[in-house]
Amino acid sequence: MILKISKFTIRVEEETLKKFRYVAEYNARSANRELEVLMKRHIAKFEKEHGKIVLESND
């Protein structure tokens, strides 16, 4: 299975980003990996409460 990696840009206050990077480093992760972990946790929580998200295949 080949993973398709997408780029995602966000706008955030500089202080928030610095603090986020601090937390990521504390967790021995890059800021990118930290955000990915948080996104996956958030999705899992949502799906637990609302049911599995089914995406349409574009292939």
N, C-alpha and C positions, 0 to 999 in steps of 0.2 A: 504494500500500500504506500503510495506516494502522498505525502502531506503537502497541501497547498498553503503556503505562508503568505499572508496579506500584511501590508503596511497600514498603520492606523495613526493618524496625527491628532493630538489633542492640544487645546490651549488651556493653560493652567497658570495660576499665579506663581511667580518665582519662588516665594517662600514655601508654598505647598510642595512644589517639585523638589526643593532641597530637602525638606523633611521626609518626603516619600523616598528619596534616594537614601537617606539615612536609615530608614526602616528596612529598605531592601538590603542594604549592606549588613545590617544587624542580622538579617535572616540568611546571609550568605548567598544573596541573589543579586542579579542585575535589576535595574529598575524595570526593564522590559519583562523579565521573568516574574518579578513580583506582581506586576500588573496582570500578567497572564494567569497566575495562580489565583489572584483575587477575582478575576472575571469568571474563571471556572467554578469557584466556590459560590459565587453569586448565581450563576446559571443553575448549579445543582440545587441550591436552596429554592429558587423559583420553580424548577421542575418538580421538586418534592411537594410544594404547595399547590401547584397548578397543573401538573401533568407534564409529560415529556413534550418537548418542543420538536415538532416534525418539520423539517425543511424540505422544500421541493428541490429535486435534483435538476441541475442545469446542464448535465452531460447528455 
